């Protein structure tokens, strides 16, 4: 039964108890966000997962998605599958980001409804907020202005997914909730030079410059833009918290409540990787939104806050990158 009210208890031992053996479908379980959520739910005692890689199930295909849901009949769904990328990928392929994400979201959410899924969690993004939104960005600022042009396709798709959850709740009495994470980084991130986000892009760039003895590293933009970063394992913990404690038509920002300039981030990554050369900023390249800092007081008031400091998270991520470097470079980490 769906109740159009929130119910959140701050003591995690008192949270709504789900059947640990209920079937949970995690869409996107191989991605950074999805794999972190998968790990967190397993650590919390959940045992019955249904998983498909993108090669096994193309969620952009409506018939394939509907067939999968009819056959598997999951009790719960976590929608972490998405086409994601950094400013370069979003700028050069906006139609792809719009189309792929709209199709994935629409097919999964509607199939969940058709097959009586008890609860669904949708992962959005902080890019849903207007480019010139007041800072920090509150949930109520959604749709108060134009989004950042460099990731417009992705942002519009994420807004549509969140609104789809909200409107299915209103019309059909479903229990679909949404969380809007800030910029994520962590284990399993995408370190591709073209498609990666800023943290993995910097880690790879600084590491390779160190190995090659390059005199400088060039970073896109002026370095003045400010961003908020959260370790993916913390985001997964927030998802579990909301999944077990909230039902309603609101949505939640999830972040640290702290931001840093791109120049400051570059300095941290330089320190973590041990690169000794010079950092150069290419101001001919776009900065994106001037600032993306989210107001996380709503989730904090509910009883959840992040745990991993940026410096610690970057060190963990760089260690993971070194241990898995051959996947990205096709060879030894030392050149």
C-alpha positions as CSV (number, residue, x, y, z in Angstrom):
1,X,0.0,0.0,0.0
2,X,1.3,3.4,-1.0
3,X,1.1,6.3,1.4
4,X,1.7,9.8,0.0
5,X,3.6,10.9,3.1
6,X,7.1,10.5,4.3
7,X,8.1,8.2,7.2
8,X,11.7,8.5,8.3
9,X,13.2,7.3,11.6
10,X,16.6,8.6,12.5
11,X,17.6,5.4,14.4
12,X,18.6,3.0,11.7
13,X,17.8,0.0,13.8
14,X,14.2,1.2,13.8
15,X,13.9,1.5,10.0
16,X,11.2,-0.2,8.0
17,X,12.3,-3.8,7.7
18,X,12.3,-5.4,4.2
19,X,12.4,-9.1,3.5
20,X,16.1,-9.8,3.1
21,X,15.2,-12.6,0.6
22,X,13.0,-10.4,-1.6
23,X,14.2,-10.3,-5.2
24,X,16.0,-7.0,-6.0
25,X,16.9,-6.0,-9.5
26,X,19.8,-3.5,-9.6
27,X,19.9,-2.0,-13.1
28,X,23.4,-0.9,-13.9
29,X,25.1,-3.1,-11.3
30,X,28.4,-3.1,-13.1
31,X,28.7,0.7,-13.1
32,X,30.4,2.7,-10.4
33,X,27.1,3.7,-8.7
34,X,25.3,0.4,-9.2
35,X,28.3,-1.7,-8.0
36,X,28.5,0.4,-4.9
37,X,24.8,-0.1,-4.2
38,X,25.1,-3.8,-4.9
39,X,27.9,-4.2,-2.4
40,X,26.1,-2.1,0.2
41,X,22.9,-4.1,0.0
42,X,24.8,-7.4,0.2
43,X,26.7,-6.2,3.2
44,X,23.3,-5.3,4.8
45,X,22.1,-8.9,4.5
46,X,20.1,-8.9,1.2
47,X,20.6,-12.1,-0.6
48,X,18.4,-12.4,-3.7
49,X,19.6,-10.3,-6.6
50,X,18.7,-10.4,-10.2
51,X,21.4,-8.9,-12.4
52,X,22.0,-8.4,-16.1
53,X,24.8,-6.7,-17.9
54,X,24.1,-4.2,-20.7
55,X,25.1,-6.9,-23.2
56,X,22.6,-9.4,-21.7
57,X,19.8,-6.9,-21.5
58,X,19.5,-3.6,-23.5
59,X,17.2,-1.5,-21.4
60,X,16.8,0.9,-24.3
61,X,14.7,-1.8,-25.9
62,X,11.1,-1.7,-24.7
63,X,10.2,-5.3,-25.6
64,X,13.3,-6.8,-24.1
65,X,12.8,-4.9,-20.9
66,X,9.2,-5.8,-20.6
67,X,10.0,-9.5,-21.2
68,X,12.7,-9.4,-18.6
69,X,10.3,-8.0,-16.0
70,X,7.6,-10.5,-16.8
71,X,10.0,-13.4,-16.5
72,X,11.9,-12.3,-13.4
73,X,9.2,-10.5,-11.4
74,X,11.5,-8.5,-9.1
75,X,10.0,-7.2,-5.8
76,X,12.2,-4.2,-5.7
77,X,14.1,-2.2,-8.3
78,X,17.1,0.2,-8.1
79,X,17.6,2.2,-11.3
80,X,21.3,3.0,-11.5
81,X,21.7,2.3,-15.2
82,X,22.4,5.3,-17.3
83,X,24.6,6.7,-20.0
84,X,27.0,9.0,-18.2
85,X,30.1,11.0,-19.1
86,X,32.0,14.2,-18.5
87,X,31.7,17.6,-20.1
88,X,33.4,16.6,-23.3
89,X,31.1,13.6,-23.9
90,X,28.0,15.5,-23.0
91,X,28.9,18.4,-25.2
92,X,29.6,16.3,-28.3
93,X,26.8,13.7,-28.0
94,X,23.8,15.4,-26.4
95,X,21.3,13.5,-28.5
96,X,22.8,10.2,-27.4
97,X,22.6,11.2,-23.7
98,X,19.1,12.4,-24.0
99,X,17.8,9.4,-26.0
100,X,19.5,6.6,-24.2
101,X,18.6,7.8,-20.7
102,X,15.0,8.6,-21.6
103,X,14.6,5.1,-23.0
104,X,16.3,3.3,-20.1
105,X,14.2,5.2,-17.5
106,X,10.9,4.9,-19.3
107,X,11.2,1.2,-20.0
108,X,12.3,0.3,-16.5
109,X,9.8,2.5,-14.6
110,X,6.9,1.5,-16.7
111,X,7.8,-2.2,-16.6
112,X,8.1,-2.0,-12.9
113,X,4.6,-0.6,-12.7
114,X,3.2,-3.3,-15.1
115,X,4.7,-6.0,-12.9
116,X,3.7,-4.7,-9.5
117,X,7.2,-3.9,-8.2
118,X,6.8,-2.9,-4.6
119,X,9.3,-0.1,-4.6
120,X,11.7,1.6,-7.0
121,X,14.6,3.9,-6.3
122,X,15.7,6.2,-9.2
123,X,19.2,7.8,-9.2
124,X,19.1,11.3,-10.6
125,X,21.9,13.9,-10.7
126,X,22.7,17.3,-9.3
127,X,22.8,18.6,-13.0
128,X,19.0,18.8,-12.8
129,X,19.3,22.2,-11.2
130,X,19.3,25.5,-13.1
131,X,22.8,26.7,-14.3
132,X,22.5,29.9,-12.2
133,X,20.7,28.3,-9.3
134,X,21.1,29.9,-5.9
135,X,23.8,28.1,-3.9
136,X,23.6,25.8,-2.1
137,X,20.9,24.2,-4.3
138,X,17.7,23.2,-2.5
139,X,15.3,20.6,-3.8
140,X,12.7,23.3,-4.3
141,X,14.9,25.1,-6.9
142,X,14.2,22.4,-9.5
143,X,12.8,23.8,-12.8
144,X,13.3,27.4,-11.6
145,X,15.6,28.2,-14.6
146,X,17.6,26.8,-17.6
147,X,20.0,23.9,-17.1
148,X,23.7,24.0,-18.0
149,X,23.9,23.9,-21.9
150,X,26.9,21.5,-21.9
151,X,24.9,18.7,-20.3
152,X,21.4,19.7,-21.2
153,X,20.5,16.3,-22.8
154,X,21.5,14.4,-19.7
155,X,19.9,16.9,-17.3
156,X,16.6,16.9,-19.1
157,X,16.5,13.1,-19.2
158,X,17.2,12.9,-15.4
159,X,14.5,15.5,-14.7
160,X,12.1,13.4,-16.8
161,X,12.9,10.2,-14.9
162,X,12.4,11.9,-11.5
163,X,9.1,13.4,-12.7
164,X,8.0,10.0,-14.1
165,X,8.4,8.4,-10.7
166,X,6.5,11.3,-9.1
167,X,3.6,11.1,-11.6
168,X,3.3,7.3,-11.5
169,X,3.0,7.6,-7.7
170,X,0.2,10.2,-8.2
171,X,-1.7,8.3,-10.8
172,X,-1.1,4.7,-10.0
173,X,-0.3,4.7,-6.3
174,X,3.2,3.3,-6.8
175,X,6.1,3.7,-4.4
176,X,8.9,5.1,-6.5
177,X,11.4,7.4,-4.9
178,X,14.3,9.5,-6.2
179,X,17.7,10.6,-4.9
180,X,19.9,13.3,-6.5
181,X,23.6,12.6,-5.9
182,X,26.3,15.2,-6.4
183,X,29.4,14.4,-8.5
184,X,30.4,10.8,-7.6
185,X,33.8,9.1,-7.8
186,X,35.2,5.9,-6.4
187,X,35.9,2.2,-7.1
188,X,34.9,1.1,-10.6
189,X,34.8,4.6,-12.1
190,X,35.2,5.2,-15.8
191,X,38.8,6.3,-16.5
192,X,38.3,6.7,-20.3
193,X,40.1,9.9,-21.4
194,X,37.0,11.1,-23.4
195,X,34.0,9.8,-21.5
196,X,35.1,10.1,-17.9
197,X,34.1,12.6,-15.3
198,X,36.5,15.1,-13.8
199,X,37.9,13.0,-10.9
200,X,38.8,9.9,-12.9
201,X,40.0,12.0,-15.8
202,X,42.3,13.9,-13.5
203,X,43.6,10.8,-11.8
204,X,44.5,9.2,-15.1
205,X,46.0,12.4,-16.5
206,X,48.2,13.1,-13.5
207,X,49.3,9.4,-13.2
208,X,50.3,9.1,-16.8
209,X,52.1,12.5,-16.7
210,X,54.0,11.2,-13.7
211,X,54.9,7.9,-15.4
212,X,56.0,9.7,-18.6
213,X,57.8,12.6,-16.8
214,X,55.6,15.2,-18.5
215,X,56.5,18.8,-17.5
216,X,52.8,19.9,-17.3
217,X,49.2,18.7,-17.1
218,X,46.5,20.6,-18.9
219,X,43.1,20.9,-17.3
220,X,40.0,22.1,-19.1
221,X,38.5,25.5,-18.1
222,X,39.7,28.3,-15.8
223,X,39.9,26.2,-12.7
224,X,37.4,28.5,-11.0
225,X,34.3,26.4,-11.3
226,X,33.3,24.8,-8.0
227,X,32.0,21.2,-7.6
228,X,30.9,18.9,-4.8
229,X,32.2,15.4,-4.7
230,X,31.1,12.3,-2.8
231,X,32.6,8.8,-2.6
232,X,30.3,6.3,-4.3
233,X,30.2,4.0,-1.3
234,X,28.7,6.9,0.7
235,X,26.1,7.4,-2.0
236,X,25.2,3.7,-1.8
237,X,24.7,4.0,2.0
238,X,22.3,7.0,1.4
239,X,20.4,4.9,-1.1
240,X,20.0,2.0,1.4
241,X,18.9,4.5,4.1
242,X,16.2,6.0,1.9
243,X,15.1,2.7,0.4
244,X,14.5,1.3,3.9
245,X,13.0,4.5,5.5
246,X,11.1,6.7,3.0
247,X,8.0,6.6,0.9
248,X,6.6,9.7,-0.7
249,X,6.7,12.1,-3.6
250,X,9.6,14.2,-2.4
251,X,13.2,13.7,-3.5
252,X,16.5,14.1,-1.7
253,X,19.8,15.7,-2.5
254,X,22.7,13.5,-1.5
255,X,26.1,15.0,-1.0
256,X,28.6,16.3,1.4
257,X,27.5,19.9,1.6
258,X,31.1,21.0,0.8
259,X,32.5,22.0,-2.6
260,X,36.0,22.7,-4.0
261,X,37.2,24.6,-7.0
262,X,38.5,22.6,-10.0
263,X,41.9,24.1,-9.3
264,X,41.7,22.9,-5.7
265,X,40.7,19.5,-6.8
266,X,43.6,19.4,-9.3
267,X,46.0,20.2,-6.5
268,X,44.6,17.4,-4.3
269,X,44.9,14.9,-7.2
270,X,48.4,16.1,-7.9
271,X,49.3,15.4,-4.3
272,X,47.6,12.0,-4.2
273,X,49.3,10.8,-7.4
274,X,52.7,12.3,-6.5
275,X,53.0,14.3,-9.8
276,X,55.7,17.0,-9.5
277,X,55.1,19.0,-12.7
278,X,53.1,22.1,-13.5
279,X,49.3,22.5,-13.7
280,X,48.0,24.5,-16.7
281,X,44.4,25.6,-17.1
282,X,43.0,25.9,-20.7
283,X,40.5,28.8,-20.4
284,X,39.5,28.3,-24.0
285,X,37.6,25.2,-22.8
286,X,34.2,25.4,-21.0
287,X,33.9,25.4,-17.2
288,X,30.3,24.2,-17.2
289,X,28.1,25.5,-14.3
290,X,29.9,28.1,-12.2
291,X,29.1,26.2,-9.0
292,X,27.2,23.0,-8.1
293,X,26.8,22.8,-4.4
294,X,23.7,21.1,-3.0
295,X,21.8,21.8,0.2
296,X,21.8,18.4,1.9
297,X,20.0,19.5,5.0
298,X,16.8,17.6,4.1
299,X,18.6,14.2,4.1
300,X,20.7,15.2,7.2
301,X,17.6,16.1,9.1
302,X,16.3,12.6,8.2
303,X,19.3,11.1,9.8
304,X,21.9,10.5,7.1
305,X,25.3,12.2,6.5
306,X,28.3,11.3,4.5
307,X,31.4,9.6,6.0
308,X,34.4,9.8,3.6
309,X,36.5,12.9,3.3
310,X,37.6,14.0,-0.1
311,X,41.3,13.4,0.5
312,X,40.6,9.9,1.8
313,X,38.3,9.0,-1.0
314,X,40.8,10.2,-3.6
315,X,43.5,8.1,-2.1
316,X,41.2,5.0,-2.1
317,X,40.2,5.7,-5.7
318,X,43.8,6.1,-6.9
319,X,44.8,2.9,-5.1
320,X,42.0,1.1,-6.9
321,X,43.1,2.7,-10.2
322,X,46.6,1.4,-9.8
323,X,45.4,-2.1,-9.0
324,X,43.3,-2.1,-12.1
325,X,45.3,0.1,-14.4
326,X,45.9,-2.6,-17.1
327,X,42.2,-2.4,-17.9
328,X,42.6,1.2,-18.9
329,X,46.1,1.3,-20.4
330,X,46.6,-2.2,-21.8
331,X,49.8,-2.6,-20.0
332,X,51.9,-2.2,-16.8
333,X,51.2,0.8,-14.6
334,X,54.8,1.8,-14.8
335,X,54.8,2.5,-18.5
